[in-house]
Amino acid sequence: MLFQFITDYLKHRLTAKTRHGTHSPFVYKLADEVIYDFTDKSPYQSIEQQRKKLFSDDSIITVTDLGAGSHLNKNRTKKVSQIAKNALKSPRLAKLIYRLAQNTQPKTVIELGTCLGITSSYLAKACPDAEVITIEGCPQTAEVAKHNFQDLDLTNIELHVGNFDLILPDIIAKQPTLDFVYIDGNHRKEATLNYFKWCLPKVTENSLLIFDDIYWSQGMKEAWEEIKNHPDVTVTIDLFWIGLVYFKKGQAKEHFKLKFNQ
């Protein structure tokens, strides 16, 4: 499985473009002003300090995994530091998600897969006036995330603990529209497609859906292809680590692959 992942990565690097290889004004602007904006921003600093604390946290928790699990460690009992090193999004990718959220300016953010709360914190900092609703399947992991939110003085996060399949439909039903949804959990084809289909009735031309780990497995690659080909989807951007899905009306259907080093 690791060999296939590396092969997919190398293929992506060979076929992906930079901002200068895109002919879409929308995608070029997004790449130039958001995706490739590597300037430091003050909110990054406190969150990255929190990440460092997690790297040295040797407390042990029991992980409840309701999804497809981890390629790296199947043990249920893990150190927080181990989870932080293996499961958290890299600083570069988490900062990108911050910029995407800030660019979208959503009223509500939905995140599936809180983990230790680092990406949730980036979302909350990016959109301080928005409500960030995040769902985590593991109670003990969620408890660590909650402490991180408190340490960072984040008050616009609503944390739910439990099965995505049971919690997400109710959350979607309560939203007038879906502005920004980040799906990072249960890396199975059927589950991923279900989350996508549940979101569709509430998306608008300003909505952004982000799917994490689109090359994680054969099933995830197949799910990503189905999402790209859905008639409501107009623009997708494949950054290998994540896939961006837009629903711009009047926009010709196009799929882009852009280089992004994690």
N, C-alpha and C positions, 0 to 999 in steps of 0.2 A: 504493500500500500504506500509506503514511504517512497519507494522507487517511482511509482506512478505519479505521485505528487510532484516530485522533483522534475520528472519528464514534462508534466503539464506546465510547470513553472518556466522551464527552458523554452517550450513552445510558445508560451505567452510572451516571453521577452523578445522572441524573434519576430512575432507578428504584431505586437502592440506598437502604438505610435506615441509621440509626445503631442503637446498642444499644437505644434506647427503642422502636424499631419492631419488635423481635423478641418473639415470644410463646413461644419455647422457653426454659425455664429454663437448659438447658445452654448454648445459644448466648448468651443474655444474660450469664451468668456469665463465659463465655470472652471476650466482647467487653469487659465491664466490667473484668475483672481482668488480661487478657492483651493483647488487641488494642489497646485504647485506654489502656494504661498507658505514658505518655510520660515517666515519672520517670527521671532519670538513674541509671545503675547503674555502679559502679566498673569492672567488666570492660570496659565500652564504651571507656574512655579509651585504653587501650594499643592496642586494635585500630584505633581511629580515628587514632592517631598513626602506626601502620604504614601505613594507607591514605594519609596525607599523604606519607609517604616514597615510595610508589609513584607518586603524582602528579608527583613531581619526578625520577623515574627515567627518564632518556633512553636507557638501554641498549636495543639493538634485538634482537628475537628473531624467529624464523620460526614462524609459527602454523600448526599442522596442524589443520584443521577437519574433523571427521568428521560433523558435523551439518548443519543447514540454513543455517549461516553467520550473518552479521551484516547488519542493515539499513543500518548506518552506514558500514562500511568493508570492502571485499572484498580488500584487499591482504594478502598472506601475510606480508610483512615489516612489523613494527610496533614502535613504541616501547612499552616497558612502561607509560609514563605515558599513552599513548594508549589502551591496553587498560584501564587503571585507570579512566579517565574515561568510557569508552564501555560497558564490559562488566560492571563490578562493580555489585552491588546497592547501591542508595542506603543511606546510614546508617540512615534510618528503617525501611526494609524489612529490612535485615540485623538490626537490633535486634528487630524483630518476630519474625523467625525464631528468634533467641536466646530470646525469651520463650515462644514456642510449644514449643521443645525443653525448656526448663526446666519448663514446665507439664506436659508429657507424662512427664518423668522416664524416658526410655528407657534400657535397658541397652546397646543398640546403636543407632547412627545411621548411615544410609546416605545418601550424597550423590552424585548424578550431576552432574558439572560443577564441578570444583574451581575452575577459572579461576585467579586469583592467590592464592586461599586465604583471602580475607577472611571470606566467609560460613562456610567450614569452621572458621575460628578462633572465630567467634561460637558455632558449635555445640559446639566443644570446651570453650569457657569456660562455656557454659550447663550442660553435663553432664560435669563433670570426672571422674566415676566411670564414665562410659560410654566405649565404644570408638566412635570416629568413623571410619567407612570411607568414603573419598571417592575418586572415579574421575575422572580427567582424560584426555582424548583426545590432548592435545598435550604432547609430552615437554618442550619448552622452557618452556611455561607452567607445567607441573607443577614444574619446577626452581625457578622463581621462588616458587611457593607453598611449596615445601619450605623455602626460606630464610626465608620469613615465619613459618612454624611454629617454626623454630629461634629466630628473633629474639624471638618471643613466649613461648618456653619451653613449648611445647605438646607433650606426650609421649603423648597419648591419640589421636593421629591416625594412621591407616594409609592411606597414599596409594598408589593403583594407577594405572598409566598404560597406556592402550590403548583399544580399542574397547569401548564399553559393552555391545554385543550379545554379546561374547565373555566379558567379565569378570563382568557382573552376575549371570547365571544361577548361576555357581559360588558367588558370595558369598551369594546367597539360599539356595542349597541347604545351606549350612553353618549357617544361622541357625535356631534352634528356632522363633522367631517374628520378625515384623518389627514393631518398635515405632515407628520414626520414619524415614520415607523422604522425602527432598527431591530432586525430579527437575527439574534445571535444565540441560538439554543435549539436543542433537539434536531441535530443534523441528519434528519432522515428525509427522504424524498417526499413521502406521503404527507408528513407533518408540515414540511416547508410549503408544499403546494396548498395545503389546507389553510395555513396562515395567510398566504397570498389571496386565496379566494375569499376568505372572510373579510379581508380588507377592501376588496374591490368595490362593494356598494357604497363605500364612504370616501373614496378617493376623489380628488378634483384635479384640475390641470396644474395646480400649484403643489400637489402632494409629492413627497419623495419617500419611496420605500427602499431600505438598504438591506441587502441579504449578505450575511457574513459567511465566509468559508465556502464559497461557491465551487471550489475545486477540492473540497475535503474528501469526497468519495465519488464513486460512479453515480450513486443515487442523487447526490447534490448537483453534480454536473447535469444530469438529466432534468432535475427540477429547474435549474437555471435556464436551460434551453426552452422548457415549456413556458416559463414566465416571460422570456424574451419574445416568444412567438404569440403570446396572447393578444387578441385584437385591440384591447384597450391600452396596451403599452405602446408608446410612440418612440421613446428614446431610452436606451440602456447604455451604461458605461461600465465596462468590465475592467476593474483594477487588480484582478487576480485575487487579492485578499478579500475584497468586498465587491458587490455588484450594486449599482445604482439604477433605480427604475423610476422613470418619469412618465407622465400622462398628458403631455402638452398638446392641446387641441390645435389643429391646423398645422401640426409639424409632421413632416414626412417621417415614416418609420425608419429609424436607423439604429444600428448597434455599433458601439465603439469599444475598442480595447486601448487603454492608455497605460503606459509604464508608470509604476509607482513602487518605489523601494520601501519596504516596511521598516 
